Structure formats: C-alpha cells, structure tokens
C-alpha cells in the first residue's frame, strides 16, 4: 500500500502542467531522434545535459526519461522502413520488420512494434514500481566493502559485455577511471593528473566528457560513415492496423518479450541487446509457422520490440536504487544526477521521493503519449527519414559547443570537449565501446571512496573484501564474468576441433 500511495503522489507531480509539458517534449524529441538513423537517446541526452544548470531536477529527469522511452519507440521505424537500425537493440527488428515492409506489410509491422512497445513498457514500469523498493531494502544491508565489490562487478560485467572484445571494454573503463581521478584528492588535498592547469583542480566536468563522447564523437563517426551507404525508405502501403490474425500472433510475443526484457535489463550486465536477441530466438522456436522467419514473421517484430522497451524500464532499477548504470544512456542520466548534487542509491527514495516517484509516474504517462504519437502520426515520422543527415551534423556540433561553453565559459572546457570527441571518434573507429568511459568516470571515484572507508573500518586490512560473505560473493561473480567468455570460446574451439 505504501508503494501505491507513493505512486499516487508521483502522479500528482507528473501531472503538473509544467512537468506534463516536459514529458510531452521528451517523448516527441525521443521519437524524432529514434527515427533518425544513427542518432539515439545517449547522444540527445548528452546534448541536453547543460540544461541541468537552469531547469528544476524533477522536470529535467522527466524530460530525459521521455527521450529514453521515445527513442526506443522511434528506433523501430528506422529498422522497419530503412533497414538501418539506429541502435544495436533494434538490429533484430530489422530482420523481420524490413521484410514485412518490402512485402507491403509495413503498416502492421509498425503497429505491432508500437503497441508491443506500449504493452511491454507499461509492464516494465509496473516492475520498476514494485521492484525498486525491494532492491532498496536489500541494498541498505550493504557495507563499504560490499559496495566496492558491487562496483567492481559492475565494472567487469558492463565492460566485458560491451564491444567485440572484453579487453577493449576494460581499456575504455580504465580511461574513464583516470578521467574521474583528475583534480584534488579530497582526502589528502593533493592534485592528481592536473598537469599544472588550475582549471583542472576541480576535476573534469562529466558533462564535458559525455557531450564530447556521445555528441562530438558520434557526429564525427556518422559523418565519416555517411558517404559509405545510401538507403531508400520503403513506403508504407495499405492499412496501419493489425488484422485478427496479426493480433493473435502478436500478443503472446509482446508478453514473452516483456518478461524477458525487464529482468535482463535490471541486471548489472543487462542492457537491451541480449533480451532482444533472446526474444527473437524464443519466438522462432515457438512459432507455429517457422518457415516465415527470414521472410517477414510478425512475431519476430513483436517479441524483440517488447523486450527492447521492457529492458529500458529494467535499466532504471539498478540506476535509481544502487547508483549503477548498465548502459550508455543510464550512465549519462547518472551524470545528470551528479550535476544536481544528487547521489542515486538506497537512500534516494527517502531523500528525493518527489523526484523518484514523479519520474516513475511520468513513465506511465509517457507510454500513453507515445502510443498516441506513433500510430496516428506515422506519416510524419516517415517524412523525418527524408532529412539529409549531413544537415544535422553542423547543428549538433554547434549545439554541443554552445552548451558546453555556457556551463563555465572556459576555453579549457572547449579544448577538452573536442579532444575527448576525437578520442570518441577513434574509439568507434577501432570498435572500442564508449559507455565504459562514462561509467568508469562516475563510479571510479565512488569505488575509491568506498574502498577507503572499508580499509579505515578494518584498520587497513584488505582481506575485509574477502571475509564479508556478500563482498566475497560479488568479487567471485566478477571473476567469473571476466573469465567465462574466454573459457567458453576455448571450449567451443576444442569441441569444433574434436568434431
């Protein structure tokens, strides 16, 4: 009952005219960037981070959540009509959705994606509503050693599961931790990695890093790739509505996708890629017409799209309750919390109940708004696909430059912005994931702080990390997560060689 009462208070916050307007702006902008190939929620939220210096916290996070959910919706349009997934999570949608569009069934493909997103997003938000308080109760039992081990687990799992090779993810993580350590050490008062620059004594602003990596770096990467491909939009012909047969085949896939996406999204190594691929595999195994897969099976669109949107709600669980980001977008939203001086974690629901429950309530409202935006206005979103991408690149760079300079009016920040943007471009060029950089920068100093607390309590005895059962379990899971992919590949090679 306490949860329902808190959620009711959250709806009072989310339904305030100003917050409702921010939510509508968020879902509209999110759908817009989701439709545009290559642009996604991480880039958009990174560009908008400077507003945290002028906009009230609850309104800003309602805007960011609307962008996040909206981009998940909009990405299906690009995958289905253009066969160009905007994010890795929508790759699976393109497999069957584009085939449906080519065969004249683009309307039903878009409809099952939109309705499935609404159903799964609502189920995921319900899961967030009732699971978050439970996770908070468990997290309150954590000591400093346990928190440090939990962050080590997050470092390893997120870095090892992003990108093609775990070593590259760990290198990106190390770079992020180094960025986070720049500045004056609060415990010793010594300057670290400042290179004699007074402007770096306060550390590198995480907003500069996020905008550099995800706006400047991504824009340079998109401009680099733009001349390499030309794509044509498949026109939407026929009815946009689902037939009775389409409904019969879609609704079980929506439910299965939601039940797969939410729990995996809530894991420390969650995200949206794994549940979408798993959902597609399951739908193919359970299909009554498996011969249609590869030729335009509607279940192959309904299930993965549901898993994609349910995982978006799942990702918010560890971020709000433990302060752990498990995706690039979550890492950038976490940096926004830091801009407001708010630390997500077990005490967030007690210290900021209006923000947390207003944010959760806005997700329910945003889902309804997105359903209304996506189905009736699909013609407008299709027209968005005709915008020449080269026109977007200068605008993004100008917006990133003005926003970053407006934070501190420091030329050093602009130099850092473009230096980190160039690093981001090179990371994409050599297939090094960028999300671990932000995760390392945010969690690195926190992990250092928790380790120091643990050692202070244990009077300098590092074995406290192994003598506490919870801490030892988390470290064992981290080692397993690091070694499991290597051992699995060796086992597969040995079986292939033996066969």
N, C-alpha and C positions, 0 to 999 in steps of 0.2 A: 504493500500500500504506500510505503514511503516513496518508492520509485515512481509510482503513478502520480502521487501528489507533486513530486519534484518535476516530473514531466509536464504536469498541468501548469506549473509556474513557468516552465520553459516556453510553453505555447503563448503565455501572456507576454513574454519578452519577444518571441519571434514574430508575433502578430502585430507588434507596434508598427505604425505606418513607415517609420524610417527604416527599421530592420527588414520589413517586408519588401521595401524598395531595394535595399541592398541585396536581398536574396534573389529577387527577380533579375536584377542586373547581373548577379553572379551566374545564374543558370543560363541566361541568354548569352553572356560572353563566353561561358564554358562551352556551350553548344557550338558557338561560332568557331572557337579555336579548335574544338574537337573535329569539326568538319574539314578544316583546312589541313591538308596533308603536311605532316612533319611538325606541326605546332601542337602542343599539349598542355596539360594543366601545370606541369612543373615550370615551363617557360613563362606562362602567363602569370602565375602567382609570383614568380621571381621578379617579373617586371613591375608588379604592383606592390612589392614589399615597402617601397618608400612611403606609402600611404599610412603605414603604421605610426608615423610621426605626427599625423594630423587627425586620423579617424579613430573613434572610440573602439576599444578592443572587441566587444561583442559584435558590433556591426562589421568590423574587418573580417572576423572569422566566419561570420555568416556568408560574407561575400566569397571568401576563399573556398568554403565548403560547397557553395553553389557552383563555382568554377570547376571544382574537382568532379562533382557528380555530373555536371553538364558536359564536360569533356568526355566522360565515359559514354554518355548517350551519343554525342555527336560523332565519335570515332567510328561508329558502325556505318554511318552514311558514306564516309570516305572509303571504307573497306568494301562495301557492297557495290557502290556505283563506280568507283575509280580503281578498285583492286589495289589500293595503296594504303596499307594500314598506317594510321597516324602514330600508333604506339605498338610495342611488341604484344600487348594484351589483346589487340584486335586482329592479329595475324590469322587466327583460326576463323574468325568471322568471314574473312575474305575468301577462305577456301570454298565454302558452300554459298555464301551470300552473293558473290560476284557471278557464280554460275547461275544462280536463280535470276539475277538481273539480265544476264545475256539471253536467257530463255524467255524473257518477257514477264518474269515474276519478281521484279524489283520491288513493287509495292508491298506484297506480302512479306518479303524479306525485311524491309524497313519496318513494317508493322510489328512483326514478331520480335524484332530487336528492341523496338521502343516499348512495347507492352511488357516484354520479358525483363527489360531494364527496370521498369516501374515495379513490377511484382518482386523481383529479386532485391532491388534497392530498398523497398519497404520491409521485406523480411530481414535484410541485413541491418537496417536501422532499428528494428524491434530487438534483434540480437544485441546490438550495441547498447540499447536502453537497459536491458536486464542483465547483460553480462558485465558491463563496466563496473557497477557497484560491487559485484562479487570479486572481480580481479583486484579492486582497491582493497578489500578486506584481506585478501591473501598477501598483497604487496606490503601492507602495514607490518607484517611479521619479518620483513627483510631488514637485516643489519647492514652496516657499511661494507663488510666483506661480501655479503650476498649480492649487494647492488653492483659492486665492482665485477664480480663473476658474471652477473647477468649482462653487464655491458660488454664484457669480453665475448660472451656467447653471441650478442647482437653484432659485434664487430665481425666475428668469424662467419656467421651464417649469412649476413647481408653481403659481405664482400665476396664470399666463396660462391654464392648463388647468382651474382650479377656478373654479366660478361661471359666470355668464352672460356677463360682460364682463371682459376682461383688466385694465382699469384698476382695477376694484374689487378684484381679487385683489392687484394691486400696492399699492393703498392699505392693504389689510389687512397686507401684508408690511411696509410702512413703519411701521405702528403697532407691529408686533411687534419690529422692529429698535429702535425707540425705547424700548420696554419693556426690551429687553435691555441698553441702554446706561445705564439708571438705576443710580446708585451711584458708587463711587470708581473712577476710571480707574487701573488697575494700573500703567500706565507713567508717568503724570505725577503721580499722587496727588491729582488734582483731583476734587471731587464734581461729578457731572453729573445734572441733572434731579431733584434730591432735594427741592427746594422747602423747604429748611431742616429737613426731618424727619430726625432721627438714625436712625430705624428703616429709612430707605431707603438709608443709606450702604453697606450690604452688597448692595444691589440688591433687585429684586422676585423673590421665590421663584417659580420656574417652575411649581411645583405649584399655587400660588395661582391663577396665570393659567389653567392647564389646567382646574382644578376650576371656576373661575369661568365660563370659556367653554363648556365641554362638559357641566357638570353644572347649574350655576345657570342659565346662558343657555339651554341646551337645555330645561330643565324649564319655564322661563317661556314658551318658544316652544310647547312641547307643550300647556301649559295654555291658551295663547292660541288654539290651533287646535282643541282638543278639542271645543268646542261647535259647530264648523263641520261636523262629519261624524259620521255614525253608520254603523257597518258590522256586518254579520252574518257569523258563521262558517259556512262550508259544511260540513256533516257529512261525515265520511269513511265511505263506503259500500263494501261489497264487500271483495275481497282486497287486502291491502297488498303482495302480491308481484307481480313482473313476469312476464308471460306470455313464451313463447318469442319471439313477435313483438316484444314490448317490448324484450327483451334484444338481439335482432338489430338493432333500430333505435337502441338507446341506446349500446352500447359504442363504435362508431366516433365518435359525438358526444362521448363522455367523453374519448377520446384527443385528438381535434381541439381540444376546449376546453382541455385541459391544455397542449397545445403552443402554443396562442395565449396563454393566460393568464400562464404563468410568465415568458416573456421580456419581455412588455409590462410586467408588474408589476415587473420588475427594472430598468426604465429610470428615469432621473431624473424623467420626467414620466409615470410608469406609473400605478399605481392599479388599481382593479378595474372601473371604469365602461367604459373603452374596450374591453378584451378581451371583456366580456360582450356588448356590442352587436355587436362584430365577429363573435363566435361565432354569435350569432343570425342575422346576415346570411349567414354562410357556410352554416349549416345550412339556411337557406331556399333558398339557391342550389343546394345539393347534394341536396336532398330528392327522393326518388322520388315522394312524394305532396305536392307543394307546395300543393295545394288544402286540405290540413288545417291549414295555418298560419293563425292567426287563429281557429281553431275548436278547438284543443287538440292540437297536434302534440307528441309526446313528445320529439322531437329538440330542440324549442325550449325544453325544460326542461333536458334532459341536458347540452347543449353549454354554455349560459351558466353553469349552476351549476358545471360543471367548470372553466370559465375563471375564475370568481369565486374558487374555492378555490385554484387553482394560482397565481393572482396574489398571494394572501396570502403564499405562500412566497417569491415573487419580490420582494415589497416588502422582505423581510428582508435580501436580498443587499446593496443599497446602504447600508442602515442599519447592518449589522454591519461591513461591510468599508470603507466610506467615511465613515460617520457622517452620511449624508444621508437624512433622512426624506422619503418621497414620498407620504405620506397622513397624515390626521389622527391615526390610531391609531399609526402609526410615530413621529410627532412626540412623542406623549405617552410612548411607551415610551422614546424617546431622552431625554426629560426625567427619566425614572426612572434611567437610567444616570448622569446628572449628579448626581442625589441621592446616589448611591453613590460619587461621585468617579471614575467610570469613563468614559473617553473612547472611544466606538466609532470604529474606524478600522483602518488596515492592521496596527497592532500589537496589536489586541485579541486575536487568536488566539494570539499569543505570550504576552501578559501575563495573559490570563484564559482559558486553554484549557479549564479545568473548566467555567466558565460557558457558553462558546460551544458546546462540543460536548455538554454536558449539555442545553442548550436545544434544539439540533438533534435530539438523540436523543428528547427529550420530545415533539417534533412527530410522530414515527413512532408513539409510544405513544398520544398524544392522538388521532390519526386512528382507531386501533383502538377506543379508548374511545368516540369519537363515533359510530362505526358501531353499536356495541352500545347506545348511549343513544338514538339517533334512531329506528331502525326498530321495536324491540320496545316502546318507551315512547311511541310517537306519541300514544296516547290521553291520556297525562298532559300532553304539550305542548299538545294541543288544549284541554285544560281551562285551561291558563295563559292562553289567549286571552280567557277569560271574566272575568279580573280587571279590575275597573273602573279605568281609568287614573288618574282623579283621586285614588285612594287611594295611588298611587305617588309623586305629586309632593311631598307634605309629607315623606315618608320620605327622598326623595333630597336635599331641601334640608337636613333635619336632619343627615343623614349627612355632607353636604358641609361644613356649619358646624362640627360637632364635630371632623371630621377635620382641617380647616384650622386651627382654634384649637389643636388638640393638637400641631401642629408647633412653634409658637413661643410660644403663649399671648399673642399680640399682638393688641390690638384693631385696630391699623392693618391687619393682615392680613385681618381680617374685613371692614373697610370696603373694602379693595381687592377682596376676593372678590366682594362684591355689586355694587361699581361695575363691575368687569370683567364680571360676569354680566349686568348691564344693558346694557353695550356689546355683549355676545354676542347678547342678545335683539334689539337694534336691528339688528345685522349680519344676522341671519336675516330680520328683517322687511323689510330693503331688499336682500336677496339678495346680501350680501357674504360671501364664503367665510371661515370662521374658521380653517381649517387653516394658511393662510399666517402668521397671527399667531404661532402657536407655533413654526413653522419659522423665522420671522424672529427671534424672541426667542432661540432656541437657536443658530442659525447666524450671526446678526448679529455678536455679539462675537467668534466664531471667525474670521469673514471679516475683521474689523478686525485681529485679531491676525496673520493670515497676510499681509495687505497690508502691515502694518508690518514684518514680517520680510523680505518681498520688497524693500521700499524700503530697508531697512537694508543688505541684501546688495548691492543695486545702487547704494548711496550716493545714494539719493534720486531715482533716475532712473525715472519711471513707465513709460517705454517698455519696461521689462523684461516687462511684461504682454503686449506685442505681439511682442517679439523671440524669446521662447521659443516654439517651434512648437506645443507642446501647449497652452500657455496661450492663444495666439492662436486656435487651432482651437476651443477651448471658448468663448471670447468670441464668435467668429463664429457658432457654433451658438446662443448665447444671443440674439444679434441676430436671427438667422433665426427662432428660436422666438417672438420678440416681434412681428416684422413679418409672419410668414407668415399668421396668421389674418386680419389686416387686408387684406393683398393678396389672399387667397383670396376674401374677401367681396366685394371690389371687382371681381374677375374674374367671379364668379358674377353680380353685378348687371349687369355690362357684357354678358355673354352673354344674360341674360334680356331686357335692353333691346334687344339686337340681334336676338333671336329674335322 
